Amino acid sequence: VFVLGCVEGEDAVRAAVLLLRNAPPALHPAQAEALILAPSPLIGEAMRRLSTGDDPALARLALDVLHRRRDASFAAAAMLLDHPDAGVRRSAARCLGLAAERAPAASAAPPSR
């Protein structure tokens, strides 16, 4: 996965995501680390797409990759705050803290008591 994340072009990133989707869950942490470290600028968009998919485990992984790459966007994270999976909601909230648009993120947060 890391090597694919180092190759230019959409095809390489698409192949890395395909490997991730088809890998046993035990390999996901290592693949996430590879995606975090890989230099391709296309990984962010691929992770944003993966975060909105049907598999909550892959959505959490994608959000965690975005968070660690500091590539989270407010819009992508905010729309996942009402996801049925609590882990996805937590990962989305962490992404909001790093989003470039932090002011809207702060105003979207519920008031503290």
Buried (B, 14 or more C-beta within 10 A) or exposed (E): BBEBBBBEEEEBBEBBBEBBEEEEEEEBEEBBBBBBBBEBEBBBBBBBEBBEEEEBEBBBBBBBBBBBBEBBBBEBBBEBBEBEBEBBBBBBBBBBEBBEBEEEBEEEEEEEE
